[in-house]
């Protein structure tokens, strides 16, 4: 069995408040097994793990997943939003 996962970077938006830049929520992903950037072809199941900081940010699409079948071209996303900004990967 081969499993492929492709994760595309959609963009990062930064908000501004009262004239100063606010920190954008941090969104990161990793695949297991390696490579962590999810760019490889896999011959076994793959787990996609999302990390969002700060942990209190509102999230959408950030569910950790396991892929057990061939998923060529699959896109996953994670959006994190706080009062000042939104970050999407």
PDB file with SEQRES, HELIX, SHEET and CRYST1 records, atoms N, CA, C and O in Angstrom:
SEQRES   1 A   89  UNK UNK UNK UNK UNK UNK UNK UNK UNK UNK UNK UNK UNK          
SEQRES   2 A   89  UNK UNK UNK UNK UNK UNK UNK UNK UNK UNK UNK UNK UNK          
SEQRES   3 A   89  UNK UNK UNK UNK UNK UNK UNK UNK UNK UNK UNK UNK UNK          
SEQRES   4 A   89  UNK UNK UNK UNK UNK UNK UNK UNK UNK UNK UNK UNK UNK          
SEQRES   5 A   89  UNK UNK UNK UNK UNK UNK UNK UNK UNK UNK UNK UNK UNK          
SEQRES   6 A   89  UNK UNK UNK UNK UNK UNK UNK UNK UNK UNK UNK UNK UNK          
SEQRES   7 A   89  UNK UNK UNK UNK UNK UNK UNK UNK UNK UNK UNK                  
SHEET    1 AA1 2 UNK A   3  UNK A   4  0                                        
SHEET    2 AA1 2 UNK A  41  UNK A  42 -1                                        
SHEET    1 AA2 3 UNK A  26  UNK A  32  0                                        
SHEET    2 AA2 3 UNK A  46  UNK A  53 -1                                        
SHEET    3 AA2 3 UNK A  65  UNK A  67 -1                                        
SHEET    1 AA3 3 UNK A  58  UNK A  60  0                                        
SHEET    2 AA3 3 UNK A  79  UNK A  81 -1                                        
SHEET    3 AA3 3 UNK A  86  UNK A  88 -1                                        
CRYST1    1.000    1.000    1.000  90.00  90.00  90.00 P 1           1          
ATOM      1  N   UNK A   1       0.839  -1.163   0.000  1.00  0.00           N  
ATOM      2  CA  UNK A   1       0.000   0.000   0.000  1.00  0.00           C  
ATOM      3  C   UNK A   1       0.890   1.234   0.000  1.00  0.00           C  
ATOM      4  O   UNK A   1       1.874   1.288   0.738  1.00  0.00           O  
ATOM      5  N   UNK A   2       0.555   2.229  -0.822  1.00  0.00           N  
ATOM      6  CA  UNK A   2       1.282   3.493  -0.826  1.00  0.00           C  
ATOM      7  C   UNK A   2       0.313   4.597  -0.434  1.00  0.00           C  
ATOM      8  O   UNK A   2      -0.831   4.619  -0.890  1.00  0.00           O  
ATOM      9  N   UNK A   3       0.765   5.496   0.396  1.00  0.00           N  
ATOM     10  CA  UNK A   3      -0.049   6.612   0.826  1.00  0.00           C  
ATOM     11  C   UNK A   3       0.735   7.881   0.559  1.00  0.00           C  
ATOM     12  O   UNK A   3       1.884   8.007   0.983  1.00  0.00           O  
ATOM     13  N   UNK A   4       0.125   8.817  -0.140  1.00  0.00           N  
ATOM     14  CA  UNK A   4       0.770  10.099  -0.398  1.00  0.00           C  
ATOM     15  C   UNK A   4      -0.064  11.194   0.226  1.00  0.00           C  
ATOM     16  O   UNK A   4      -1.292  11.178   0.138  1.00  0.00           O  
ATOM     17  N   UNK A   5       0.586  12.121   0.840  1.00  0.00           N  
ATOM     18  CA  UNK A   5      -0.106  13.255   1.439  1.00  0.00           C  
ATOM     19  C   UNK A   5       0.528  14.517   0.902  1.00  0.00           C  
ATOM     20  O   UNK A   5       1.750  14.664   0.919  1.00  0.00           O  
ATOM     21  N   UNK A   6      -0.293  15.422   0.429  1.00  0.00           N  
ATOM     22  CA  UNK A   6       0.203  16.702  -0.044  1.00  0.00           C  
ATOM     23  C   UNK A   6      -0.481  17.784   0.762  1.00  0.00           C  
ATOM     24  O   UNK A   6      -1.710  17.846   0.815  1.00  0.00           O  
ATOM     25  N   UNK A   7       0.303  18.628   1.381  1.00  0.00           N  
ATOM     26  CA  UNK A   7      -0.237  19.726   2.155  1.00  0.00           C  
ATOM     27  C   UNK A   7       0.212  21.012   1.496  1.00  0.00           C  
ATOM     28  O   UNK A   7       1.411  21.246   1.346  1.00  0.00           O  
ATOM     29  N   UNK A   8      -0.727  21.843   1.104  1.00  0.00           N  
ATOM     30  CA  UNK A   8      -0.394  23.093   0.428  1.00  0.00           C  
ATOM     31  C   UNK A   8      -0.492  24.262   1.377  1.00  0.00           C  
ATOM     32  O   UNK A   8      -1.375  24.316   2.232  1.00  0.00           O  
ATOM     33  N   UNK A   9       0.419  25.192   1.218  1.00  0.00           N  
ATOM     34  CA  UNK A   9       0.368  26.416   1.997  1.00  0.00           C  
ATOM     35  C   UNK A   9      -0.576  27.372   1.285  1.00  0.00           C  
ATOM     36  O   UNK A   9      -0.347  27.748   0.135  1.00  0.00           O  
ATOM     37  N   UNK A  10      -1.630  27.758   1.976  1.00  0.00           N  
ATOM     38  CA  UNK A  10      -2.631  28.640   1.392  1.00  0.00           C  
ATOM     39  C   UNK A  10      -2.235  30.086   1.593  1.00  0.00           C  
ATOM     40  O   UNK A  10      -2.361  30.889   0.668  1.00  0.00           O  
ATOM     41  N   UNK A  11      -1.765  30.438   2.762  1.00  0.00           N  
ATOM     42  CA  UNK A  11      -1.368  31.816   3.007  1.00  0.00           C  
ATOM     43  C   UNK A  11      -1.430  32.134   4.476  1.00  0.00           C  
ATOM     44  O   UNK A  11      -2.002  31.385   5.266  1.00  0.00           O  
ATOM     45  N   UNK A  12      -0.840  33.246   4.834  1.00  0.00           N  
ATOM     46  CA  UNK A  12      -0.891  33.738   6.195  1.00  0.00           C  
ATOM     47  C   UNK A  12      -1.317  35.192   6.140  1.00  0.00           C  
ATOM     48  O   UNK A  12      -0.732  35.992   5.409  1.00  0.00           O  
ATOM     49  N   UNK A  13      -2.335  35.531   6.913  1.00  0.00           N  
ATOM     50  CA  UNK A  13      -2.842  36.892   6.969  1.00  0.00           C  
ATOM     51  C   UNK A  13      -2.459  37.490   8.303  1.00  0.00           C  
ATOM     52  O   UNK A  13      -2.532  36.817   9.332  1.00  0.00           O  
ATOM     53  N   UNK A  14      -2.051  38.746   8.298  1.00  0.00           N  
ATOM     54  CA  UNK A  14      -1.669  39.404   9.529  1.00  0.00           C  
ATOM     55  C   UNK A  14      -2.576  40.600   9.761  1.00  0.00           C  
ATOM     56  O   UNK A  14      -2.786  41.415   8.863  1.00  0.00           O  
ATOM     57  N   UNK A  15      -3.106  40.699  10.957  1.00  0.00           N  
ATOM     58  CA  UNK A  15      -3.944  41.840  11.315  1.00  0.00           C  
ATOM     59  C   UNK A  15      -3.148  42.852  12.103  1.00  0.00           C  
ATOM     60  O   UNK A  15      -2.109  42.525  12.677  1.00  0.00           O  
ATOM     61  N   UNK A  16      -3.627  44.068  12.133  1.00  0.00           N  
ATOM     62  CA  UNK A  16      -2.976  45.132  12.875  1.00  0.00           C  
ATOM     63  C   UNK A  16      -3.991  45.759  13.807  1.00  0.00           C  
ATOM     64  O   UNK A  16      -5.162  45.899  13.453  1.00  0.00           O  
ATOM     65  N   UNK A  17      -3.555  46.135  14.986  1.00  0.00           N  
ATOM     66  CA  UNK A  17      -4.439  46.726  15.976  1.00  0.00           C  
ATOM     67  C   UNK A  17      -3.766  47.931  16.582  1.00  0.00           C  
ATOM     68  O   UNK A  17      -2.623  47.851  17.033  1.00  0.00           O  
ATOM     69  N   UNK A  18      -4.471  49.056  16.597  1.00  0.00           N  
ATOM     70  CA  UNK A  18      -3.991  50.290  17.225  1.00  0.00           C  
ATOM     71  C   UNK A  18      -2.608  50.674  16.732  1.00  0.00           C  
ATOM     72  O   UNK A  18      -1.798  51.182  17.508  1.00  0.00           O  
ATOM     73  N   UNK A  19      -2.316  50.439  15.439  1.00  0.00           N  
ATOM     74  CA  UNK A  19      -1.079  50.898  14.851  1.00  0.00           C  
ATOM     75  C   UNK A  19       0.133  50.024  15.097  1.00  0.00           C  
ATOM     76  O   UNK A  19       1.222  50.347  14.624  1.00  0.00           O  
ATOM     77  N   UNK A  20      -0.019  48.933  15.819  1.00  0.00           N  
ATOM     78  CA  UNK A  20       1.136  48.064  16.019  1.00  0.00           C  
ATOM     79  C   UNK A  20       0.803  46.644  15.592  1.00  0.00           C  
ATOM     80  O   UNK A  20      -0.341  46.199  15.692  1.00  0.00           O  
ATOM     81  N   UNK A  21       1.813  45.948  15.120  1.00  0.00           N  
ATOM     82  CA  UNK A  21       1.600  44.587  14.619  1.00  0.00           C  
ATOM     83  C   UNK A  21       1.325  43.639  15.785  1.00  0.00           C  
ATOM     84  O   UNK A  21       2.015  43.675  16.804  1.00  0.00           O  
ATOM     85  N   UNK A  22       0.320  42.801  15.621  1.00  0.00           N  
ATOM     86  CA  UNK A  22       0.010  41.761  16.594  1.00  0.00           C  
ATOM     87  C   UNK A  22       0.579  40.445  16.069  1.00  0.00           C  
ATOM     88  O   UNK A  22       0.730  40.271  14.859  1.00  0.00           O  
ATOM     89  N   UNK A  23       0.887  39.543  16.953  1.00  0.00           N  
ATOM     90  CA  UNK A  23       1.415  38.244  16.544  1.00  0.00           C  
ATOM     91  C   UNK A  23       0.332  37.437  15.854  1.00  0.00           C  
ATOM     92  O   UNK A  23      -0.804  37.368  16.322  1.00  0.00           O  
ATOM     93  N   UNK A  24       0.694  36.834  14.744  1.00  0.00           N  
ATOM     94  CA  UNK A  24      -0.219  35.946  14.034  1.00  0.00           C  
ATOM     95  C   UNK A  24      -0.213  34.605  14.755  1.00  0.00           C  
ATOM     96  O   UNK A  24       0.853  34.131  15.149  1.00  0.00           O  
ATOM     97  N   UNK A  25      -1.380  33.976  14.939  1.00  0.00           N  
ATOM     98  CA  UNK A  25      -1.354  32.641  15.525  1.00  0.00           C  
ATOM     99  C   UNK A  25      -0.426  31.729  14.716  1.00  0.00           C  
ATOM    100  O   UNK A  25      -0.387  31.804  13.488  1.00  0.00           O  
ATOM    101  N   UNK A  26       0.303  30.890  15.401  1.00  0.00           N  
ATOM    102  CA  UNK A  26       1.278  30.005  14.782  1.00  0.00           C  
ATOM    103  C   UNK A  26       0.622  28.667  14.447  1.00  0.00           C  
ATOM    104  O   UNK A  26       0.043  28.018  15.319  1.00  0.00           O  
ATOM    105  N   UNK A  27       0.715  28.255  13.166  1.00  0.00           N  
ATOM    106  CA  UNK A  27       0.157  26.985  12.720  1.00  0.00           C  
ATOM    107  C   UNK A  27       1.279  26.170  12.084  1.00  0.00           C  
ATOM    108  O   UNK A  27       1.932  26.634  11.148  1.00  0.00           O  
ATOM    109  N   UNK A  28       1.504  24.962  12.586  1.00  0.00           N  
ATOM    110  CA  UNK A  28       2.545  24.079  12.066  1.00  0.00           C  
ATOM    111  C   UNK A  28       1.966  22.677  11.878  1.00  0.00           C  
ATOM    112  O   UNK A  28       0.998  22.304  12.542  1.00  0.00           O  
ATOM    113  N   UNK A  29       2.560  21.908  10.977  1.00  0.00           N  
ATOM    114  CA  UNK A  29       2.131  20.535  10.760  1.00  0.00           C  
ATOM    115  C   UNK A  29       3.348  19.636  10.659  1.00  0.00           C  
ATOM    116  O   UNK A  29       4.460  20.088  10.386  1.00  0.00           O  
ATOM    117  N   UNK A  30       3.113  18.360  10.883  1.00  0.00           N  
ATOM    118  CA  UNK A  30       4.167  17.361  10.728  1.00  0.00           C  
ATOM    119  C   UNK A  30       3.529  16.039  10.356  1.00  0.00           C  
ATOM    120  O   UNK A  30       2.443  15.702  10.828  1.00  0.00           O  
ATOM    121  N   UNK A  31       4.222  15.288   9.498  1.00  0.00           N  
ATOM    122  CA  UNK A  31       3.779  13.947   9.135  1.00  0.00           C  
ATOM    123  C   UNK A  31       4.666  12.925   9.828  1.00  0.00           C  
ATOM    124  O   UNK A  31       5.848  13.158  10.081  1.00  0.00           O  
ATOM    125  N   UNK A  32       4.061  11.799  10.121  1.00  0.00           N  
ATOM    126  CA  UNK A  32       4.795  10.697  10.693  1.00  0.00           C  
ATOM    127  C   UNK A  32       4.370   9.442   9.949  1.00  0.00           C  
ATOM    128  O   UNK A  32       3.170   9.183   9.868  1.00  0.00           O  
ATOM    129  N   UNK A  33       5.263   8.665   9.413  1.00  0.00           N  
ATOM    130  CA  UNK A  33       6.711   8.769   9.500  1.00  0.00           C  
ATOM    131  C   UNK A  33       7.247   9.919   8.643  1.00  0.00           C  
ATOM    132  O   UNK A  33       6.505  10.550   7.891  1.00  0.00           O  
ATOM    133  N   UNK A  34       8.555  10.177   8.773  1.00  0.00           N  
ATOM    134  CA  UNK A  34       9.221  11.254   8.046  1.00  0.00           C  
ATOM    135  C   UNK A  34       9.075  11.051   6.540  1.00  0.00           C  
ATOM    136  O   UNK A  34       8.854   9.917   6.115  1.00  0.00           O  
ATOM    137  N   UNK A  35       9.185  12.075   5.722  1.00  0.00           N  
ATOM    138  CA  UNK A  35       9.623  13.417   6.079  1.00  0.00           C  
ATOM    139  C   UNK A  35       8.508  14.220   6.749  1.00  0.00           C  
ATOM    140  O   UNK A  35       7.338  14.116   6.379  1.00  0.00           O  
ATOM    141  N   UNK A  36       8.890  15.013   7.730  1.00  0.00           N  
ATOM    142  CA  UNK A  36       7.932  15.797   8.501  1.00  0.00           C  
ATOM    143  C   UNK A  36       7.147  16.786   7.653  1.00  0.00           C  
ATOM    144  O   UNK A  36       6.032  17.154   8.020  1.00  0.00           O  
ATOM    145  N   UNK A  37       7.712  17.232   6.508  1.00  0.00           N  
ATOM    146  CA  UNK A  37       7.006  18.217   5.679  1.00  0.00           C  
ATOM    147  C   UNK A  37       5.954  17.578   4.774  1.00  0.00           C  
ATOM    148  O   UNK A  37       5.370  18.260   3.932  1.00  0.00           O  
ATOM    149  N   UNK A  38       5.710  16.290   4.936  1.00  0.00           N  
ATOM    150  CA  UNK A  38       4.649  15.550   4.231  1.00  0.00           C  
ATOM    151  C   UNK A  38       4.866  15.468   2.729  1.00  0.00           C  
ATOM    152  O   UNK A  38       3.909  15.259   1.984  1.00  0.00           O  
ATOM    153  N   UNK A  39       6.089  15.627   2.272  1.00  0.00           N  
ATOM    154  CA  UNK A  39       6.348  15.675   0.837  1.00  0.00           C  
ATOM    155  C   UNK A  39       6.689  14.314   0.231  1.00  0.00           C  
ATOM    156  O   UNK A  39       6.901  14.229  -0.979  1.00  0.00           O  
ATOM    157  N   UNK A  40       6.746  13.266   1.018  1.00  0.00           N  
ATOM    158  CA  UNK A  40       7.214  11.979   0.505  1.00  0.00           C  
ATOM    159  C   UNK A  40       6.110  11.057   0.036  1.00  0.00           C  
ATOM    160  O   UNK A  40       4.923  11.314   0.233  1.00  0.00           O  
ATOM    161  N   UNK A  41       6.536   9.984  -0.586  1.00  0.00           N  
ATOM    162  CA  UNK A  41       5.650   8.863  -0.893  1.00  0.00           C  
ATOM    163  C   UNK A  41       5.826   7.875   0.241  1.00  0.00           C  
ATOM    164  O   UNK A  41       6.944   7.598   0.676  1.00  0.00           O  
ATOM    165  N   UNK A  42       4.715   7.350   0.712  1.00  0.00           N  
ATOM    166  CA  UNK A  42       4.766   6.467   1.863  1.00  0.00           C  
ATOM    167  C   UNK A  42       4.280   5.078   1.486  1.00  0.00           C  
ATOM    168  O   UNK A  42       3.413   4.925   0.625  1.00  0.00           O  
ATOM    169  N   UNK A  43       4.838   4.080   2.127  1.00  0.00           N  
ATOM    170  CA  UNK A  43       4.428   2.701   1.906  1.00  0.00           C  
ATOM    171  C   UNK A  43       3.725   2.154   3.151  1.00  0.00           C  
ATOM    172  O   UNK A  43       3.561   0.945   3.312  1.00  0.00           O  
ATOM    173  N   UNK A  44       3.328   3.048   3.997  1.00  0.00           N  
ATOM    174  CA  UNK A  44       2.605   2.681   5.217  1.00  0.00           C  
ATOM    175  C   UNK A  44       1.674   3.823   5.586  1.00  0.00           C  
ATOM    176  O   UNK A  44       1.708   4.879   4.955  1.00  0.00           O  
ATOM    177  N   UNK A  45       0.852   3.624   6.591  1.00  0.00           N  
ATOM    178  CA  UNK A  45      -0.079   4.664   7.022  1.00  0.00           C  
ATOM    179  C   UNK A  45       0.686   5.911   7.459  1.00  0.00           C  
ATOM    180  O   UNK A  45       1.806   5.828   7.964  1.00  0.00           O  
ATOM    181  N   UNK A  46       0.054   7.076   7.252  1.00  0.00           N  
ATOM    182  CA  UNK A  46       0.667   8.356   7.582  1.00  0.00           C  
ATOM    183  C   UNK A  46      -0.233   9.102   8.546  1.00  0.00           C  
ATOM    184  O   UNK A  46      -1.453   9.116   8.382  1.00  0.00           O  
ATOM    185  N   UNK A  47       0.366   9.723   9.552  1.00  0.00           N  
ATOM    186  CA  UNK A  47      -0.377  10.541  10.495  1.00  0.00           C  
ATOM    187  C   UNK A  47       0.016  12.000  10.284  1.00  0.00           C  
ATOM    188  O   UNK A  47       1.199  12.333  10.226  1.00  0.00           O  
ATOM    189  N   UNK A  48      -0.989  12.862  10.172  1.00  0.00           N  
ATOM    190  CA  UNK A  48      -0.796  14.311  10.042  1.00  0.00           C  
ATOM    191  C   UNK A  48      -1.174  14.944  11.370  1.00  0.00           C  
ATOM    192  O   UNK A  48      -2.306  14.799  11.832  1.00  0.00           O  
ATOM    193  N   UNK A  49      -0.223  15.651  11.990  1.00  0.00           N  
ATOM    194  CA  UNK A  49      -0.443  16.300  13.286  1.00  0.00           C  
ATOM    195  C   UNK A  49      -0.319  17.803  13.142  1.00  0.00           C  
ATOM    196  O   UNK A  49       0.665  18.297  12.591  1.00  0.00           O  
ATOM    197  N   UNK A  50      -1.315  18.537  13.636  1.00  0.00           N  
ATOM    198  CA  UNK A  50      -1.310  20.007  13.624  1.00  0.00           C  
ATOM    199  C   UNK A  50      -0.954  20.526  15.009  1.00  0.00           C  
ATOM    200  O   UNK A  50      -1.338  19.941  16.022  1.00  0.00           O  
ATOM    201  N   UNK A  51      -0.214  21.635  15.042  1.00  0.00           N  
ATOM    202  CA  UNK A  51       0.090  22.343  16.281  1.00  0.00           C  
ATOM    203  C   UNK A  51      -0.292  23.797  16.086  1.00  0.00           C  
ATOM    204  O   UNK A  51       0.160  24.438  15.138  1.00  0.00           O  
ATOM    205  N   UNK A  52      -1.129  24.326  16.986  1.00  0.00           N  
ATOM    206  CA  UNK A  52      -1.578  25.717  16.920  1.00  0.00           C  
ATOM    207  C   UNK A  52      -1.219  26.402  18.222  1.00  0.00           C  
ATOM    208  O   UNK A  52      -1.522  25.901  19.305  1.00  0.00           O  
ATOM    209  N   UNK A  53      -0.565  27.562  18.110  1.00  0.00           N  
ATOM    210  CA  UNK A  53      -0.240  28.393  19.275  1.00  0.00           C  
ATOM    211  C   UNK A  53      -0.725  29.802  19.005  1.00  0.00           C  
ATOM    212  O   UNK A  53      -0.519  30.268  17.885  1.00  0.00           O  
ATOM    213  N   UNK A  54      -1.326  30.501  19.891  1.00  0.00           N  
ATOM    214  CA  UNK A  54      -1.620  30.054  21.251  1.00  0.00           C  
ATOM    215  C   UNK A  54      -2.737  29.022  21.242  1.00  0.00           C  
ATOM    216  O   UNK A  54      -3.562  28.984  20.330  1.00  0.00           O  
ATOM    217  N   UNK A  55      -2.747  28.196  22.262  1.00  0.00           N  
ATOM    218  CA  UNK A  55      -3.712  27.101  22.309  1.00  0.00           C  
ATOM    219  C   UNK A  55      -5.148  27.591  22.416  1.00  0.00           C  
ATOM    220  O   UNK A  55      -6.078  26.837  22.130  1.00  0.00           O  
ATOM    221  N   UNK A  56      -5.347  28.850  22.827  1.00  0.00           N  
ATOM    222  CA  UNK A  56      -6.689  29.415  22.953  1.00  0.00           C  
ATOM    223  C   UNK A  56      -7.254  29.984  21.662  1.00  0.00           C  
ATOM    224  O   UNK A  56      -8.382  30.477  21.658  1.00  0.00           O  
ATOM    225  N   UNK A  57      -6.498  29.930  20.553  1.00  0.00           N  
ATOM    226  CA  UNK A  57      -6.976  30.461  19.282  1.00  0.00           C  
ATOM    227  C   UNK A  57      -8.136  29.608  18.777  1.00  0.00           C  
ATOM    228  O   UNK A  57      -8.167  28.395  18.988  1.00  0.00           O  
ATOM    229  N   UNK A  58      -9.093  30.261  18.103  1.00  0.00           N  
ATOM    230  CA  UNK A  58     -10.187  29.529  17.467  1.00  0.00           C  
ATOM    231  C   UNK A  58      -9.633  28.838  16.226  1.00  0.00           C  
ATOM    232  O   UNK A  58      -8.914  29.464  15.446  1.00  0.00           O  
ATOM    233  N   UNK A  59      -9.952  27.564  16.030  1.00  0.00           N  
ATOM    234  CA  UNK A  59      -9.384  26.808  14.918  1.00  0.00           C  
ATOM    235  C   UNK A  59     -10.473  26.233  14.024  1.00  0.00           C  
ATOM    236  O   UNK A  59     -11.603  26.001  14.452  1.00  0.00           O  
ATOM    237  N   UNK A  60     -10.092  26.010  12.762  1.00  0.00           N  
ATOM    238  CA  UNK A  60     -10.970  25.382  11.786  1.00  0.00           C  
ATOM    239  C   UNK A  60     -10.118  24.474  10.909  1.00  0.00           C  
ATOM    240  O   UNK A  60      -9.066  24.893  10.427  1.00  0.00           O  
ATOM    241  N   UNK A  61     -10.556  23.241  10.698  1.00  0.00           N  
ATOM    242  CA  UNK A  61      -9.844  22.310   9.821  1.00  0.00           C  
ATOM    243  C   UNK A  61      -8.561  21.756  10.391  1.00  0.00           C  
ATOM    244  O   UNK A  61      -7.743  21.236   9.633  1.00  0.00           O  
ATOM    245  N   UNK A  62      -8.348  21.839  11.664  1.00  0.00           N  
ATOM    246  CA  UNK A  62      -7.069  21.463  12.277  1.00  0.00           C  
ATOM    247  C   UNK A  62      -7.099  20.081  12.932  1.00  0.00           C  
ATOM    248  O   UNK A  62      -6.407  19.849  13.924  1.00  0.00           O  
ATOM    249  N   UNK A  63      -7.883  19.180  12.393  1.00  0.00           N  
ATOM    250  CA  UNK A  63      -7.983  17.855  12.989  1.00  0.00           C  
ATOM    251  C   UNK A  63      -6.780  17.004  12.585  1.00  0.00           C  
ATOM    252  O   UNK A  63      -6.429  16.930  11.407  1.00  0.00           O  
ATOM    253  N   UNK A  64      -6.155  16.365  13.573  1.00  0.00           N  
ATOM    254  CA  UNK A  64      -5.114  15.385  13.280  1.00  0.00           C  
ATOM    255  C   UNK A  64      -5.785  14.231  12.548  1.00  0.00           C  
ATOM    256  O   UNK A  64      -6.916  13.864  12.864  1.00  0.00           O  
ATOM    257  N   UNK A  65      -5.083  13.655  11.561  1.00  0.00           N  
ATOM    258  CA  UNK A  65      -5.672  12.593  10.756  1.00  0.00           C  
ATOM    259  C   UNK A  65      -4.673  11.491  10.494  1.00  0.00           C  
ATOM    260  O   UNK A  65      -3.462  11.711  10.497  1.00  0.00           O  
ATOM    261  N   UNK A  66      -5.204  10.293  10.263  1.00  0.00           N  
ATOM    262  CA  UNK A  66      -4.407   9.175   9.787  1.00  0.00           C  
ATOM    263  C   UNK A  66      -4.906   8.818   8.398  1.00  0.00           C  
ATOM    264  O   UNK A  66      -6.109   8.685   8.174  1.00  0.00           O  
ATOM    265  N   UNK A  67      -3.971   8.663   7.466  1.00  0.00           N  
ATOM    266  CA  UNK A  67      -4.297   8.296   6.090  1.00  0.00           C  
ATOM    267  C   UNK A  67      -3.889   6.852   5.892  1.00  0.00           C  
ATOM    268  O   UNK A  67      -2.738   6.485   6.127  1.00  0.00           O  
ATOM    269  N   UNK A  68      -4.842   6.027   5.455  1.00  0.00           N  
ATOM    270  CA  UNK A  68      -4.591   4.602   5.332  1.00  0.00           C  
ATOM    271  C   UNK A  68      -4.710   4.103   3.897  1.00  0.00           C  
ATOM    272  O   UNK A  68      -4.474   2.925   3.627  1.00  0.00           O  
ATOM    273  N   UNK A  69      -5.075   4.990   2.976  1.00  0.00           N  
ATOM    274  CA  UNK A  69      -5.171   4.630   1.559  1.00  0.00           C  
ATOM    275  C   UNK A  69      -4.465   5.696   0.737  1.00  0.00           C  
ATOM    276  O   UNK A  69      -4.120   6.758   1.254  1.00  0.00           O  
ATOM    277  N   UNK A  70      -4.254   5.420  -0.520  1.00  0.00           N  
ATOM    278  CA  UNK A  70      -3.591   6.356  -1.422  1.00  0.00           C  
ATOM    279  C   UNK A  70      -4.393   7.649  -1.511  1.00  0.00           C  
ATOM    280  O   UNK A  70      -5.591   7.617  -1.792  1.00  0.00           O  
ATOM    281  N   UNK A  71      -3.748   8.778  -1.276  1.00  0.00           N  
ATOM    282  CA  UNK A  71      -4.441  10.070  -1.216  1.00  0.00           C  
ATOM    283  C   UNK A  71      -3.752  11.114  -2.075  1.00  0.00           C  
ATOM    284  O   UNK A  71      -3.620  12.262  -1.651  1.00  0.00           O  
ATOM    285  N   UNK A  72      -3.314  10.754  -3.252  1.00  0.00           N  
ATOM    286  CA  UNK A  72      -2.609  11.686  -4.130  1.00  0.00           C  
ATOM    287  C   UNK A  72      -3.442  12.948  -4.322  1.00  0.00           C  
ATOM    288  O   UNK A  72      -4.630  12.875  -4.636  1.00  0.00           O  
ATOM    289  N   UNK A  73      -2.811  14.105  -4.130  1.00  0.00           N  
ATOM    290  CA  UNK A  73      -3.481  15.379  -4.367  1.00  0.00           C  
ATOM    291  C   UNK A  73      -4.360  15.857  -3.237  1.00  0.00           C  
ATOM    292  O   UNK A  73      -4.993  16.906  -3.360  1.00  0.00           O  
ATOM    293  N   UNK A  74      -4.423  15.126  -2.138  1.00  0.00           N  
ATOM    294  CA  UNK A  74      -5.243  15.551  -1.009  1.00  0.00           C  
ATOM    295  C   UNK A  74      -4.669  16.809  -0.389  1.00  0.00           C  
ATOM    296  O   UNK A  74      -3.462  16.915  -0.172  1.00  0.00           O  
ATOM    297  N   UNK A  75      -5.547  17.763  -0.106  1.00  0.00           N  
ATOM    298  CA  UNK A  75      -5.132  19.000   0.563  1.00  0.00           C  
ATOM    299  C   UNK A  75      -5.815  19.087   1.910  1.00  0.00           C  
ATOM    300  O   UNK A  75      -7.016  18.840   2.028  1.00  0.00           O  
ATOM    301  N   UNK A  76      -5.062  19.432   2.901  1.00  0.00           N  
ATOM    302  CA  UNK A  76      -5.584  19.642   4.246  1.00  0.00           C  
ATOM    303  C   UNK A  76      -5.241  21.069   4.647  1.00  0.00           C  
ATOM    304  O   UNK A  76      -4.283  21.648   4.134  1.00  0.00           O  
ATOM    305  N   UNK A  77      -6.020  21.635   5.560  1.00  0.00           N  
ATOM    306  CA  UNK A  77      -5.717  22.994   6.005  1.00  0.00           C  
ATOM    307  C   UNK A  77      -6.007  23.132   7.489  1.00  0.00           C  
ATOM    308  O   UNK A  77      -6.741  22.348   8.092  1.00  0.00           O  
ATOM    309  N   UNK A  78      -5.399  24.159   8.041  1.00  0.00           N  
ATOM    310  CA  UNK A  78      -5.648  24.527   9.431  1.00  0.00           C  
ATOM    311  C   UNK A  78      -5.670  26.047   9.495  1.00  0.00           C  
ATOM    312  O   UNK A  78      -4.736  26.710   9.044  1.00  0.00           O  
ATOM    313  N   UNK A  79      -6.739  26.593  10.057  1.00  0.00           N  
ATOM    314  CA  UNK A  79      -6.870  28.043  10.218  1.00  0.00           C  
ATOM    315  C   UNK A  79      -7.015  28.336  11.702  1.00  0.00           C  
ATOM    316  O   UNK A  79      -7.860  27.754  12.382  1.00  0.00           O  
ATOM    317  N   UNK A  80      -6.181  29.246  12.199  1.00  0.00           N  
ATOM    318  CA  UNK A  80      -6.228  29.661  13.592  1.00  0.00           C  
ATOM    319  C   UNK A  80      -6.476  31.158  13.639  1.00  0.00           C  
ATOM    320  O   UNK A  80      -5.847  31.917  12.902  1.00  0.00           O  
ATOM    321  N   UNK A  81      -7.390  31.585  14.503  1.00  0.00           N  
ATOM    322  CA  UNK A  81      -7.754  33.002  14.581  1.00  0.00           C  
ATOM    323  C   UNK A  81      -7.849  33.428  16.041  1.00  0.00           C  
ATOM    324  O   UNK A  81      -8.402  32.726  16.887  1.00  0.00           O  
ATOM    325  N   UNK A  82      -7.287  34.604  16.301  1.00  0.00           N  
ATOM    326  CA  UNK A  82      -7.482  35.209  17.602  1.00  0.00           C  
ATOM    327  C   UNK A  82      -8.050  36.608  17.371  1.00  0.00           C  
ATOM    328  O   UNK A  82      -8.420  36.940  16.245  1.00  0.00           O  
ATOM    329  N   UNK A  83      -8.123  37.418  18.398  1.00  0.00           N  
ATOM    330  CA  UNK A  83      -8.742  38.734  18.283  1.00  0.00           C  
ATOM    331  C   UNK A  83      -8.002  39.657  17.320  1.00  0.00           C  
ATOM    332  O   UNK A  83      -8.598  40.604  16.807  1.00  0.00           O  
ATOM    333  N   UNK A  84      -6.716  39.405  17.059  1.00  0.00           N  
ATOM    334  CA  UNK A  84      -5.908  40.327  16.251  1.00  0.00           C  
ATOM    335  C   UNK A  84      -5.595  39.830  14.844  1.00  0.00           C  
ATOM    336  O   UNK A  84      -5.384  40.649  13.949  1.00  0.00           O  
ATOM    337  N   UNK A  85      -5.558  38.531  14.619  1.00  0.00           N  
ATOM    338  CA  UNK A  85      -5.053  38.040  13.337  1.00  0.00           C  
ATOM    339  C   UNK A  85      -5.530  36.625  13.048  1.00  0.00           C  
ATOM    340  O   UNK A  85      -6.080  35.939  13.910  1.00  0.00           O  
ATOM    341  N   UNK A  86      -5.296  36.208  11.787  1.00  0.00           N  
ATOM    342  CA  UNK A  86      -5.616  34.857  11.347  1.00  0.00           C  
ATOM    343  C   UNK A  86      -4.400  34.262  10.665  1.00  0.00           C  
ATOM    344  O   UNK A  86      -3.735  34.940   9.882  1.00  0.00           O  
ATOM    345  N   UNK A  87      -4.100  33.005  10.953  1.00  0.00           N  
ATOM    346  CA  UNK A  87      -3.030  32.279  10.281  1.00  0.00           C  
ATOM    347  C   UNK A  87      -3.611  31.026   9.657  1.00  0.00           C  
ATOM    348  O   UNK A  87      -4.325  30.273  10.319  1.00  0.00           O  
ATOM    349  N   UNK A  88      -3.309  30.794   8.373  1.00  0.00           N  
ATOM    350  CA  UNK A  88      -3.817  29.617   7.661  1.00  0.00           C  
ATOM    351  C   UNK A  88      -2.680  28.903   6.959  1.00  0.00           C  
ATOM    352  O   UNK A  88      -1.868  29.527   6.276  1.00  0.00           O  
ATOM    353  N   UNK A  89      -2.626  27.586   7.131  1.00  0.00           N  
ATOM    354  CA  UNK A  89      -1.658  26.745   6.413  1.00  0.00           C  
ATOM    355  C   UNK A  89      -2.447  25.615   5.799  1.00  0.00           C  
ATOM    356  O   UNK A  89      -1.875  24.753   5.133  1.00  0.00           O  
TER     357      UNK A  89                                                      
END                                                                             
